[in-house]
Amino acid sequence: MSYDRTLTRVETYFDRTATRTWERLTSDAPVSKIRETVRRGRDAMRAQMLSRLSGDLSGSRVLDAGCGAGQMTAELAARGAEVVAIDISPSLVDIARKRLPPNLAAKVDFRTGDMLDDALGRFDHVMAMDSLIYYTQADIAAALRNLGQRTSGAIVFTVAPRTALLMAMWRMGQLFPRTDRSPTMVPQAPARLKKALRTAGCPGTLNALERVTSGFYISQAMEYRA
């Protein structure tokens, strides 16, 4: 499936099907035990990704690529960054905008659209938490090449790790009709991603960071520097 077709599926899912679910999951409202493990996992992953950047981001322009309900956005702004927070889902961007503390509003430029849009400009860093997990190796390599050309520092992102469990779930997911199910995560292996980057002619380095496993949340952090 092409990048554009996957992008459309992701938009449909998050903007029409799962908005309320994600609004609740990313709040402090009570959730099921399963979703609580996902919430804890996402909190741990966000903290790990933020640890790759300076505690003082004053003067830095940072892209929150796939900002969702805005938790990463708020933390980046609180560190002093000028944040461009973009998501394909207008509904999630509205939630993020409403949740942002008023004292941080001047630090954030909310956008709706494609996180790879060249018109967004240049950045010191890019954070892309769980926003590339639905794409193929080739699409991720192309995304990193696009962003790397416009980013002077770290691009920190996550992928679904290529574990036996996730591969089994991915194969089973292919058996179901595509009309009503959520976008399918595409498991990735760091070594294969590095090869895809070389094939795409991307300079720079790609390093695997820590993996976070919390119940039904399994995610691998990566860092790319062009």
C-alpha positions as CSV (number, residue, x, y, z in Angstrom):
1,M,0.0,0.0,0.0
2,S,1.4,3.4,-0.9
3,Y,2.1,6.2,1.6
4,D,-0.9,8.3,0.4
5,R,-3.3,5.4,0.7
6,T,-2.1,4.6,4.2
7,L,-2.3,8.2,5.1
8,T,-5.9,8.3,4.1
9,R,-6.7,5.2,6.1
10,V,-5.0,6.7,9.2
11,E,-7.0,9.9,8.8
12,T,-10.3,8.1,8.5
13,Y,-9.6,5.9,11.5
14,F,-8.4,8.6,13.9
15,D,-10.7,11.4,12.8
16,R,-13.9,9.4,12.5
17,T,-13.6,6.1,14.3
18,A,-11.3,6.4,17.2
19,T,-11.3,10.0,18.3
20,R,-13.2,9.5,21.5
21,T,-11.2,6.5,22.4
22,W,-7.9,8.4,22.0
23,E,-9.3,11.4,23.8
24,R,-10.0,9.2,26.8
25,L,-6.8,7.2,26.6
26,T,-4.6,10.3,26.6
27,S,-6.4,11.9,29.5
28,D,-6.5,10.9,33.2
29,A,-10.0,9.4,32.9
30,P,-10.5,5.8,34.1
31,V,-9.9,3.2,31.4
32,S,-9.9,-0.6,31.2
33,K,-7.0,-2.6,32.5
34,I,-5.8,-3.3,28.9
35,R,-5.9,0.4,27.9
36,E,-4.2,1.3,31.2
37,T,-1.2,-0.8,30.0
38,V,-1.2,1.1,26.7
39,R,-1.4,4.5,28.6
40,R,1.6,3.5,30.8
41,G,3.5,2.3,27.8
42,R,2.9,5.5,25.9
43,D,3.9,7.6,28.9
44,A,7.2,5.7,29.2
45,M,7.9,6.0,25.5
46,R,7.2,9.7,25.4
47,A,9.6,10.2,28.4
48,Q,12.3,8.2,26.6
49,M,12.0,10.2,23.4
50,L,12.1,13.5,25.3
51,S,15.2,12.3,27.1
52,R,17.0,12.5,23.7
53,L,16.6,16.2,23.6
54,S,17.9,19.0,25.9
55,G,15.9,20.0,28.9
56,D,16.2,23.6,27.7
57,L,14.9,23.9,24.1
58,S,14.7,27.7,24.0
59,G,15.4,28.9,20.5
60,S,14.8,25.5,18.9
61,R,12.1,24.8,16.3
62,V,10.7,21.3,16.8
63,L,8.2,19.4,14.7
64,D,5.8,17.2,16.6
65,A,4.9,14.9,13.7
66,G,1.6,13.2,14.4
67,C,0.9,15.3,17.5
68,G,-2.3,13.5,18.3
69,A,-3.9,14.8,21.5
70,G,-0.9,17.0,22.2
71,Q,0.9,15.4,25.2
72,M,4.3,15.6,23.5
73,T,3.5,19.1,22.1
74,A,2.9,20.5,25.6
75,E,6.1,19.0,27.0
76,L,8.2,20.4,24.2
77,A,6.7,23.8,24.6
78,A,7.2,23.7,28.3
79,R,11.0,23.2,27.6
80,G,10.9,26.4,25.6
81,A,10.7,25.0,22.0
82,E,8.8,26.7,19.2
83,V,6.6,23.7,18.2
84,V,4.9,23.0,15.0
85,A,2.3,20.4,16.0
86,I,0.7,18.6,13.0
87,D,-1.7,15.7,12.7
88,I,-3.7,14.3,9.9
89,S,-6.8,14.3,12.2
90,P,-8.5,17.7,12.6
91,S,-10.4,16.2,15.6
92,L,-7.3,15.3,17.5
93,V,-5.7,18.6,16.7
94,D,-8.7,20.3,18.2
95,I,-8.3,18.3,21.4
96,A,-4.6,19.1,21.5
97,R,-5.3,22.8,21.1
98,K,-8.0,22.8,23.9
99,R,-5.7,20.9,26.3
100,L,-2.6,23.1,25.8
101,P,-2.0,25.3,28.9
102,P,-2.8,28.9,28.0
103,N,0.7,30.1,29.0
104,L,2.2,27.8,26.3
105,A,-0.2,28.9,23.4
106,A,2.3,31.3,21.9
107,K,4.9,28.6,21.6
108,V,2.8,26.2,19.4
109,D,1.6,26.4,15.8
110,F,-1.0,23.8,15.3
111,R,-1.5,22.4,11.8
112,T,-3.7,19.8,10.2
113,G,-2.3,17.8,7.3
114,D,0.7,15.7,6.2
115,M,3.7,15.7,8.6
116,L,6.0,15.5,5.5
117,D,4.8,18.7,3.9
118,D,7.8,20.7,2.8
119,A,5.9,23.9,3.5
120,L,6.4,23.2,7.2
121,G,10.0,24.4,6.8
122,R,13.2,23.5,8.6
123,F,13.6,22.2,12.1
124,D,16.2,21.6,14.8
125,H,14.5,18.3,15.9
126,V,11.6,16.1,14.9
127,M,9.6,13.9,17.2
128,A,7.3,11.3,15.6
129,M,5.8,9.1,18.3
130,D,3.7,6.2,16.8
131,S,3.0,8.1,13.6
132,L,5.2,6.0,11.3
133,I,4.1,2.6,12.6
134,Y,1.6,2.0,9.8
135,Y,4.1,2.4,6.9
136,T,6.4,0.2,5.0
137,Q,10.2,0.2,5.2
138,A,10.4,2.1,1.9
139,D,7.9,4.7,3.1
140,I,9.7,5.2,6.4
141,A,13.0,5.6,4.6
142,A,11.4,8.1,2.2
143,A,10.0,10.0,5.2
144,L,13.3,10.1,7.0
145,R,15.0,11.3,3.8
146,N,12.4,14.1,3.5
147,L,12.7,15.2,7.1
148,G,16.4,14.7,7.3
149,Q,17.0,17.2,4.5
150,R,15.2,19.8,6.7
151,T,16.3,18.9,10.2
152,S,19.7,19.8,11.7
153,G,19.4,17.6,14.8
154,A,17.7,14.4,15.9
155,I,14.7,12.8,14.4
156,V,13.3,10.6,17.1
157,F,10.5,8.2,16.1
158,T,9.0,4.8,16.9
159,V,8.3,1.7,15.0
160,A,6.4,-1.5,15.8
161,P,9.3,-4.0,16.6
162,R,9.5,-7.2,14.5
163,T,8.8,-9.6,17.4
164,A,7.3,-13.1,17.0
165,L,4.1,-11.9,18.8
166,L,3.6,-8.8,16.6
167,M,4.4,-10.7,13.4
168,A,1.8,-13.3,14.3
169,M,-0.8,-10.6,15.0
170,W,0.2,-8.8,11.7
171,R,-0.3,-12.0,9.7
172,M,-3.6,-12.8,11.3
173,G,-4.7,-9.2,10.6
174,Q,-4.3,-9.7,6.9
175,L,-7.1,-12.3,6.9
176,F,-9.8,-9.8,7.9
177,P,-11.7,-7.4,5.6
178,R,-10.0,-4.0,5.4
179,T,-13.2,-2.0,5.4
180,D,-13.8,-1.5,9.1
181,R,-10.6,-2.5,10.9
182,S,-8.0,0.0,12.1
183,P,-4.8,0.7,10.1
184,T,-2.4,-2.2,10.5
185,M,1.0,-1.7,12.1
186,V,3.9,-2.9,10.0
187,P,6.6,-4.6,12.2
188,Q,10.1,-3.3,11.5
189,A,13.6,-4.6,12.2
190,P,16.3,-1.9,12.8
191,A,18.8,-3.7,10.5
192,R,16.3,-3.8,7.7
193,L,15.5,-0.2,8.2
194,K,19.1,0.7,7.9
195,K,19.4,-1.2,4.7
196,A,16.3,0.6,3.3
197,L,17.9,3.9,4.2
198,R,21.0,3.0,2.2
199,T,18.9,1.9,-0.7
200,A,17.0,5.2,-0.6
201,G,20.3,7.1,-0.6
202,C,19.9,8.6,2.9
203,P,23.2,9.7,4.5
204,G,23.5,9.8,8.3
205,T,23.1,7.3,11.1
206,L,20.1,5.3,12.4
207,N,20.3,3.9,16.0
208,A,17.9,1.7,17.9
209,L,17.0,3.1,21.4
210,E,15.1,1.2,24.1
211,R,12.0,-0.8,23.5
212,V,9.0,-0.3,25.7
213,T,6.7,-3.2,26.5
214,S,3.7,-2.6,28.6
215,G,0.9,-5.1,28.2
216,F,-0.6,-4.5,24.8
217,Y,1.8,-1.6,24.1
218,I,5.0,-2.7,22.4
219,S,7.1,0.0,20.7
220,Q,10.7,0.5,19.6
221,A,12.3,4.0,19.7
222,M,14.7,5.0,17.0
223,E,16.9,8.0,16.4
224,Y,18.0,9.2,12.9
225,R,20.5,12.0,12.3
226,A,21.2,13.0,8.7
